[in-house]
Amino acid sequence: MTLNFIQVILVVLVSFLAGMEGILDEFHFHQPVVACTLIGLVTGQLVPCMILGGSLQMIALGWANIGAAVAPDAALAAVASAIILVLGGQGKAGVSSAIAIAVPLAVAGLLLTIIARTLATAIVHVMDRAAEEGSFTKIDIWQWIAICMQGLRIAIPAAAILAVGAGPVKAMLNAMPAWLTDGLSIGGGMVVAVGYAMVINMMASREMWPFFALGFVLAAVTQITLIGLGAIGISLALIYLHLEKSGGSGNGGGTANTGDPVGDIIDKY
């Protein structure tokens, strides 16, 4: 698929916003489900990009910056894989390959993140000197420079992929043998499951497992809409909180260990 000039500008703009939001974290443009959906919207490939974004979002749920450990770059993975999916012109059939490509792109994006954060350290020192001078204008200018640098961290690779064009990207995807595409499809599905399993591992406790099992069973009932599932989830949460409170009050107001670590910590404070 070949993009016109306006579509190219809009894709680069979405990429720029995704890079900025990786730091600002206000409008969540850096989240795969949002970034891929916006790219699909401006390129006319909404449905395949939404499928890609939802799958990548399940993977990114298990990514988090902890201390000095920097998580893979979800914004670069989402933007680059969505552009490759659109340029490849395979539609829904190319989602599996795009997911498999996104994971190494996310890891490679760590290098750009490290470079941007290293440069940001120097900018902080410049802002310190501006603060000593009492120049709030300089502080604001350098703050905008630092944020725009984060946007360029994603926009420049996106523009590079667009510059390559649809022809080479499509040729690369078509040249992939069937055994490789099938393997990428299976691997992409496994990566999604691993990302969701990491989230469950952080949240799970003995009290939560029945709710997980019940949720999976209800999700299999196709007649229930997302609004219905949400209402059921809220109701079960309120029931759980009521039963937990009733169980605690039956112990003379004590805070016995219930097996739910988060609940025990909240009760103590």
C-alpha positions in Angstrom: 0.0 0.0 0.0 1.3 3.4 -0.9 0.6 6.4 1.3 -0.1 9.9 0.1 1.7 13.0 1.5 -1.0 13.9 4.0 -1.1 10.3 5.3 2.7 10.3 5.7 2.6 13.6 7.7 -0.2 12.3 9.9 1.7 9.0 10.6 4.8 10.9 11.6 2.7 13.2 13.8 1.2 10.2 15.6 4.7 8.8 16.0 5.9 12.1 17.4 3.0 12.2 19.9 3.6 8.6 20.9 7.3 9.4 21.7 6.3 12.4 23.8 3.6 10.4 25.7 6.2 7.8 26.6 7.4 10.4 29.1 4.3 12.6 29.7 2.0 9.6 30.1 -1.1 11.8 30.0 -3.1 10.9 26.9 -1.5 7.4 26.4 -0.6 7.9 22.8 2.3 5.6 23.5 0.1 2.6 24.4 0.1 0.1 21.5 -3.7 -0.1 21.3 -3.9 3.7 20.9 -0.9 4.3 18.6 -1.8 1.4 16.2 -5.5 2.5 16.1 -4.5 6.1 15.2 -2.1 4.9 12.5 -4.8 2.6 11.1 -7.3 5.5 11.2 -5.1 7.8 9.1 -4.0 5.2 6.7 -7.4 3.6 6.1 -6.3 0.2 7.6 -8.3 0.6 10.9 -9.3 -3.0 11.6 -5.9 -4.7 11.0 -4.1 -2.1 13.0 -6.7 -2.4 15.9 -6.1 -6.1 16.0 -2.3 -5.5 16.0 -2.6 -2.9 18.7 -4.8 -5.1 20.9 -2.3 -8.0 20.6 0.7 -5.8 21.4 -1.1 -4.2 24.3 -1.5 -7.6 25.9 2.3 -8.0 25.5 3.1 -4.6 26.9 1.0 -5.2 30.0 3.9 -7.0 31.5 6.5 -4.3 30.6 7.3 -1.8 33.3 10.3 0.4 34.3 11.5 -0.9 37.7 14.4 1.1 39.3 17.2 1.3 36.8 15.8 -1.4 34.6 14.2 0.1 31.5 11.3 -1.8 29.9 11.2 -2.4 26.1 10.0 0.5 24.0 6.3 -0.2 23.5 5.8 3.0 21.5 8.4 2.2 18.9 7.2 -1.4 18.7 3.6 -0.3 18.1 4.4 2.5 15.6 7.0 0.6 13.5 5.0 -2.6 13.3 1.8 -0.8 12.4 3.6 1.1 9.6 5.1 -2.2 8.3 1.7 -3.8 8.5 0.1 -1.0 6.5 2.9 -0.8 3.9 2.9 -4.6 3.5 -0.7 -4.5 2.3 -1.5 -7.9 3.7 -4.3 -6.7 5.9 -5.3 -9.1 8.7 -3.1 -11.8 7.3 0.0 -9.7 8.1 -0.8 -9.1 11.8 1.1 -12.2 13.0 4.2 -11.2 11.2 3.9 -7.6 12.5 3.6 -8.9 16.1 6.7 -11.0 15.7 8.6 -8.0 14.2 7.4 -5.7 17.0 9.1 -7.6 19.8 12.7 -7.2 18.5 11.9 -3.6 17.6 10.9 -3.0 21.2 14.2 -4.3 22.5 16.1 -2.4 19.9 14.2 0.8 21.0 16.0 0.5 24.3 19.1 1.9 22.6 17.2 5.0 21.5 15.7 5.4 24.9 19.2 5.2 26.6 20.5 7.8 24.1 17.6 10.2 24.8 17.8 9.8 28.5 21.6 10.4 28.4 21.0 13.7 26.5 18.3 14.6 28.9 20.8 14.4 31.7 22.8 17.2 30.1 19.7 19.2 29.5 18.9 19.0 33.2 22.2 20.6 34.0 21.5 23.4 31.5 18.1 24.0 33.2 19.9 24.1 36.6 22.1 26.9 35.4 19.0 28.7 34.0 17.3 28.3 37.4 20.3 29.9 39.1 20.0 32.8 36.7 16.3 33.1 37.5 15.3 32.7 33.8 12.0 30.8 33.7 11.9 31.4 29.9 15.0 29.3 29.4 13.7 26.6 31.7 10.5 26.4 29.7 12.4 26.3 26.4 14.7 23.5 27.4 11.8 21.6 28.8 10.1 21.7 25.4 13.4 20.7 23.7 13.7 17.7 26.0 10.1 16.6 25.3 10.4 17.1 21.6 13.6 15.0 21.7 11.5 12.2 23.1 9.0 12.6 20.2 11.8 12.5 17.6 13.0 9.3 19.2 10.0 7.6 17.6 9.2 9.9 14.7 12.7 9.5 13.1 12.5 5.7 12.8 8.9 6.0 11.6 9.9 8.4 8.9 12.8 6.1 7.9 10.5 3.2 7.5 8.1 5.3 5.4 11.1 6.5 3.3 11.9 2.9 2.4 8.4 2.7 0.9 5.8 0.0 0.4 7.7 -1.9 -2.3 10.7 -3.1 -0.3 8.5 -3.8 2.8 6.0 -5.8 0.8 8.8 -7.7 -1.0 10.4 -8.5 2.3 7.1 -9.9 3.7 6.3 -11.9 0.5 9.8 -13.3 0.5 9.3 -14.9 3.9 8.7 -18.7 3.5 5.6 -20.3 4.9 7.4 -22.1 7.7 8.8 -18.8 8.9 5.5 -16.9 8.8 3.7 -19.9 10.5 6.4 -19.9 13.2 6.1 -16.2 13.7 2.4 -16.6 14.1 2.7 -19.2 16.7 5.5 -17.3 18.5 3.4 -14.1 18.5 0.5 -15.9 20.1 2.8 -17.3 22.8 4.3 -13.8 23.5 0.8 -12.4 24.1 0.1 -15.3 26.5 3.4 -14.7 28.3 2.6 -11.0 28.7 -0.8 -11.7 30.2 0.6 -14.4 32.4 3.1 -11.8 33.8 0.2 -9.5 34.8 -1.7 -12.4 36.4 1.4 -13.4 38.3 1.6 -9.9 39.8 -2.1 -9.7 40.7 -3.0 -13.3 41.6 -3.7 -14.6 45.1 -5.8 -17.5 46.4 -8.8 -15.3 46.7 -8.5 -14.0 43.1 -8.1 -17.3 41.2 -11.9 -18.1 41.3 -12.6 -14.7 39.8 -10.0 -15.3 37.0 -11.6 -18.7 36.2 -15.1 -17.2 36.2 -14.0 -14.3 34.0 -12.6 -16.7 31.4 -15.8 -18.8 31.4 -18.0 -15.7 31.0 -15.8 -14.3 28.2 -16.5 -17.5 26.2 -20.2 -16.7 26.2 -20.5 -14.7 23.0 -24.0 -13.4 23.8 -22.6 -11.2 26.7 -21.4 -7.8 25.5 -18.4 -6.0 26.8 -20.7 -3.7 28.8 -22.3 -6.8 30.3 -18.9 -8.2 31.2 -17.9 -4.9 32.8 -21.1 -4.8 34.9 -20.5 -8.4 36.1 -16.9 -7.6 37.0 -18.0 -4.5 39.0 -20.6 -6.5 40.8 -18.2 -9.3 41.7 -15.7 -6.7 42.9 -18.3 -5.2 45.2 -19.3 -8.6 46.5 -15.7 -9.5 47.2 -15.1 -6.2 49.1 -18.3 -6.8 51.1 -17.4 -10.4 52.0 -13.8 -9.4 52.9 -15.1 -6.6 55.2 -17.6 -9.0 56.8 -14.9 -11.6 57.4 -12.7 -9.1 59.1 -15.4 -7.8 61.3 -16.2 -11.3 62.5 -12.8 -11.5 64.0 -13.3 -8.7 66.5 -12.0 -6.1 64.1 -8.6 -7.7 63.9 -6.5 -7.8 60.8 -5.7 -11.5 60.5 -3.7 -12.8 57.5 -6.2 -13.7 54.9 -3.8 -14.9 52.3 -4.3 -11.7 50.2 -1.1 -9.7 50.6 -2.5 -6.5 49.1 -5.6 -6.7 51.2 -3.6 -7.3 54.4 -1.4 -4.3 53.7 -4.4 -2.1 53.1 -6.1 -3.3 56.3 -3.0 -2.5 58.4 -2.9 1.1 57.2 
